[in-house]
């Protein structure tokens, strides 16, 4: 059985909706279009699917006519990003992409200021908002830094290996989410919001086509929110093994240690050094799969329980409530 889903903190939905409310958008309409409900928003432990967050972002973009989600001033007209994409798709390499994109945004979007600085071995891309107070929960900055890593990576057909992601704001309550978003250390209280990466990647050629771009833009921002979780080495190895195990529930630490040619004691120590445990990883995989299965309204909870390896629905209900703070039935009803 393959478990290839992941979930996203409800924090991001709540933070993005703040901008929508401030701009007078119909919150209930936005939630309906995203497959969400206000009850879910009140529970900060709840997690949602990438599809739900993507639909919410698409709705806010469309109804606000603002690529910056109503979280910047002045607004950035909806469609500016798409115009930039259609321009840089004709670039020859990543260096040209960043050069033209930064010039384009600085010329047309006064709500933000970008720079691209090259040294002997590194590149630093910075992005600061003109009025950061409009983004009090840092949702727009999180979104934009994610975009400026994911989109250029897609253009060259390989992930840009980040050295560091920097934030002007102090360490937020949702900082643990950053390791799911960026493949590098996160640092706070910096002079600029930034992405730092090796200079060598700037020579990578653009491999995507105009035809590929059209389908990419139709999917956006879903591809940016999908599983691209970046974990430490042993955490990632355990997660990969669990997600691809024939029966995850019956898979033990000893089984995985054997596959990794080490002892369970060593594996336990490695996971502890990475700030996690075998059971935490296993619970996370099951939780995220449960959230996706519960989004299928015709799939009985009893069947979901069996698919996740629970002997009875009551045991699954207890586990799900422990993971998220609410029962599976409540979660499903809240989405309706």
CORGI-V627118 format. One record per run of one state. SS is the DSSP state (hx for helix, st for strand, lp for the rest). FROM is the first residue (numbers start at 1). TO is the last residue. If there is no record, write none. Layout:
{{SS FROM TO} {SS FROM TO}}
This chain:
{{lp 1 6} {st 7 9} {hx 10 22} {lp 23 26} {hx 27 34} {lp 35 37} {hx 38 41} {lp 42 46} {st 47 49} {hx 50 64} {lp 65 65} {st 66 66} {lp 67 76} {st 77 77} {lp 78 79} {hx 80 88} {lp 89 92} {st 93 93} {hx 94 108} {lp 109 111} {st 112 118} {lp 119 121} {st 122 129} {lp 130 131} {hx 132 134} {lp 135 138} {hx 139 156} {lp 157 161} {st 162 166} {lp 167 174} {hx 175 181} {lp 182 184} {st 185 187} {lp 188 193} {st 194 198} {hx 199 203} {lp 204 204} {st 205 205} {lp 206 209} {hx 210 219} {lp 220 221} {hx 222 225} {lp 226 232} {hx 233 244} {lp 245 247} {hx 248 250} {lp 251 252} {hx 253 259} {lp 260 263} {hx 264 273} {lp 274 277} {hx 278 294} {lp 295 300} {hx 301 307} {lp 308 312} {hx 313 324} {lp 325 327} {hx 328 335} {lp 336 336}}
